Amino acid sequence: MTAELIDLTPYGGVEADAAWRDEVRALARERDAVLLAHNYQLPEIQDIADFTGDSLALSRIAAQSDASTIVFCGVHFMAETAKILSPEKTVLIPDERAGCSLADSITGAQLREWKAEHPGAVVVSYVNTTAEVKAETDICCTSSNAVDVVRSIPADREVLFLPDQFLGAHVKRETGRENLHIWAGECHVHAGINGPELAERAAADPDADLFIHPECGCATSALYLAGEGIVPSAQVKILSTGDMVTQAKATNAKSVLVATEIGMLHQLRKAAPGIEFRAVNDRASCRYMKMITPAALLRALREGRDEVHVDLDTAARARGAVQRMIEIGQPGGGE
């Protein structure tokens, strides 16, 4: 079903005040629930969570938690990944309508057809995919370890990389691999952060570090700016969301231009309050991420809604793709 046919009006009418916070924490205790929030969530959702981070890191935290219920404040594929890694636990997403344009850019049927056109190819899927697609995958990857995953595959094997074309281009550039085929998918938010916009912001603040997510349409432009000496190469950093937090604590820069979804600024400012973090595109807000409102979270905890299910066979096959990724090397960040 397309987004145009679904009412995507977020649940509202609840203020994130002290009473809300007290009720959320009390209900979480009653449900034996751990609250997880992705870096792109609303600040009040990030602040109430037990853990905030990227999707794969959060799913792994959930799997290690003693809690019997996982409340995943993110988009649907993230909650599915948590269910894949914790099949015995109850997984709730505060609003099951919270989808993802990138995950929706390829279906299981489309991947099966693509595989049939390239028999023997190794399928590498970004974790930003549905359970159905992961089940058709040989090895998953994150934006942090995508290059290492592809390098681990014998050079004479074709590779099908999906679904993000910008991350795929980054991997092809880093590996120099000619037998890497890239699916033409994209995150509509990241794709909208463009090169001219980045160049303009960088010119206005030449001393700023550039934190660029590899899903962004401007990633190639960032490397061009570095290659041409317009921006010192040491200031250009292609980073996953998890790695952005790590780098924020390590940089000596006084200001940082950030090319990713704007929710990330909240965690960066908390990690390094003495640095000025500014969005390359301050309109880069994911409407799906922002559907997880204070009212939606309260609804999930009060009513046990919306529960995420993945059939056992699909989950088992998808889990194998994630585990093979982890065997290659611990991923630094989910996306």
N, C-alpha and C positions, 0 to 999 in steps of 0.2 A: 504494500500500500504506500502510495506517495504522500509526502508531507502535505501536499495541497488538499488531500482528502481527509486530513486529520485536524481536529481542533487543537492547536498548539498553545492555547492561552494558558499561561502558567497559573498554578494554584496561588491565590493571594488572600489578603485579608488578615494576615498575622504579622505582627511586628516582632523583630528579633530583640526583644527586651529581656530583662532579668527573669520575668515570669516564664517566658518562652524557654530560656536557657535552663531554668530549674526543671521544667516539665520534660524537656528533651532528655536531660541527664537522668531523671528519675525513671522515665519510660525505658531508656536504654538499659538501666540496671535490671528492671523488671523482666525485660526480654532477653537478658544475657547477651546483649548486642555490643559489637564493636562498631564505631562510627568511622567511616573512611571518607575523605574528601579529596577529590582531584585538585591539582593546582589551578585549574581554570574555574573553579566554583566561585560563587559569591563570597566576599570576605567573611560575612557572618556565618556561612556554612563551614568555611575553612576553620574558623576560630572555635566552633563548637565540637569539631571532630576530634577523635582520639588520635588519628594519624592523618597527615596531609602529605601528598606526594604525587608521583606519576602512577599510571594505572597498574603496571606490572608489579612495581614495588609494593603497592598497596595490596594487591592480590596475594602476594607472597607473605606479607605481614598477616593478612587475614587467615591464611592457611596455617600459620604458626600460632595463631591466637587460640586461647582456651575458650573463647566465646562461641556459643552455639549458633548465633545469628550474626550475619554481616549486613550492615546497612551501607550500601555503596552510593555515595553522592558523586555521581558522574554520569556518563552516557551508557547506553545499553550494552555495548560490546564489552565495556569494562566490568560490569556486573556479571556478564556471562563468563569472562575470564576468571573471576573470583569463584564462580560456581564450578568451572572446570577444574580448578586447583583444590577446591574444597567441596567435593560432591556430597558429602554427608551433612553439610551445614545448610541452614536456611539463608538465602541471599535475597535481600530486598533492595529495590531501587525506588527512591521516593516518587519518581514519575516515569513509568515505563515508556512514555512517548518520547523520552529524551534520546533521540537517535544520533547518527553521525554521518555526515555527507561522505566522508572518506570510507568508512566501513561499508556504506551502502553503494559504493562505486563498483563493487564486484560481488556477484552471488556465487554460491556453490556450483550452480549449473554452468555459469560462464567460465568458472575456473576449470571444470571438467572438460568443457569444450576446448579451452586453450591448451590443456594438457594433452588432449588427443591430437592436436596439431603439432605438438613437440614431444613425441614419445621418448621416454628416457630422460627428460629434463628434470632437474631438481627444482622443486617449488619452494621458494623462500617468501614467507608472508610476514609482513609487519604485524605486530600485536594489535594494531588498530583495525581488526577484522572481526567478522562474526564467528561464532562457534562453528557454523557450517563450513566456512572457508578454512578455518584452522584445521578441521577434520580432513580436508583435502590437501593439506600442506605437509611437506617433508620436514622443514625446519622453520620455526618462527624467528623473528629478530626484533630488536628494538632500534631506535634511532642511534643509540650509543654503540651497539655491537653489530650493526648491519654489515659494515665493511669486514669485520672479522668473520662473521658467519659465511659471507660469500667467499672470502679467501680460503675458508676451510674446505670448500668443495673442489674436487679435482678439476684441473684447468681444462680438461677435454670434455667436461660435462656442460651441456647447456643449462642455463639457469633462467627460471621464470620468476621475476621479482614483482611483487604486488603489495598493496594497490597504489602506493603513492609515487607519482612520476618524478617529483622533485627529490624525494629521498633516494629513489632509484638512480636518478642522474648523479647525485652525490656519490653513491656507491660505485657507479661505473667510472666516474672521474677518478676516484681514489684507487680503484683496483686495475683500471685500464683494461677491463675484461670486455672483449668484443662479442662473446656469446652469451651476454646478459640481455634478456628481453624484458622490457618494462611495461607494466600495465598503465594505461593512461587515466589513472584516478588522481583525485586531489581532495584535500580539505578546503572547503570554500573559504574559510576564514584565513588560513595560512596562504593560500594561493593569492588572496587579495592584497597581501603585503608586498608591494612591488619594488623593483629596482630604482626607478626615478625617485620614489618617496624616500628610500633609504639613502640615496646619494645626497638628496637635499638636506635631510636631517644630519648626516655625517659632515657635510660642508659647514653647517651652522655650528657644529660642536666638534671640531677636529681632534680634540683630546679625548673624546669619549671612547670607551670600549664598545664594540658591537657584539651583542649576544644574538646569534641568528639560529633559529630552529631550522633543521634541514628540510622540513616540509614547506618552508616558505618559498614563494615565488621569487624572492629577492636573494636567495642563497648564492646563486651564480653571480649576481651583481656584486655581492659582498666580496667574493673571491676576486672578481675583476678589479674592484677598488684597491684591494691589497696588492694584486699582481702589478697594477700600474703605478703603485706607490702613492696613490691618492690618499689612502689610509694606511698607516703602518701595519704590516701583516700581523704583528704581535697584538694589535687591538681587535682583530677580526677572529671571532671564536664561533665555530659551528657547534651547537650544543643541544642536547636533549633537555627537557624541562628539569629533570633531576640534576643533570650536570650544571645547569644554570645556577642552581642554589649553591652548589659546591664552589663554582667559579666566583660567585658574588662574594663569598667569604674570603677568597684568595686575592682578588684583584686590588691593585693599588690605584685604580682610576677613581676620579671624583664623581664622574657621571658615566652612565651606561645607557645606550640605546638598545631597546629590547624588541626583537622581531618574533613575536609569537602572540597567542591569545592574551588579552589584557589582564585576565585574572591572575596571570603569573606574577604581575607586579607586586601583589600583596605579599606573597612569600618572599620575594627578593628584598623588599623593603624591611621585612621582619628579620631576614638573615643578615642584612648589612645596612642598618639604619643610617649610617653616616654617608651613604652614597646616594646620589640622585639617579633614580631609575625612571626612564621615560619610554613610552611606547613609540616605535617607529610609525605605527598606525593606530591611533587611539580609538578607531572605529572597529578594530579587530576583536569583536565580541561574539562568542558562539551562543546563539539563541537556545540551543539544546542544553548546553551546560547551565545556562541561567534559568532553565526550567526547574531546577532543584532549589525551590524557594523555602523559606522558613515554614510556610504552610504545608508544603509537600513533605518535608521531613517529619513534621508533627503528624500528618496523616499516616505516613508509613509506620511510625512507631505506635500510634494509637490503634490502627486497624490491621496492622500486619500487611500492608500494601506497598508496592506491587512486588509479588514474589517472582523471582527469575528461575526458569526451569531450562535445563539442557538434558536431552535424552542421554542415557548412559553410554550408548555406543558412540554417539557423536562426541561426547565429553572425553571418552577414553582415547579416541583417535586424535582429538585436538590436544589432549594432555601430552601425548607422545611428541608432538611437534614442539611444544613448549619445553619439554624436558630435554630434547635433543639440543635445543638452543642453549640451555643452561649448562649442559655437558661441555659445550664448546668454550664457554667462558661466562663468568657471572656478568649479567647485563648491568650496566651502570645506571640506566634509566629506561622507563617504559616507553615514553614517547616525548 
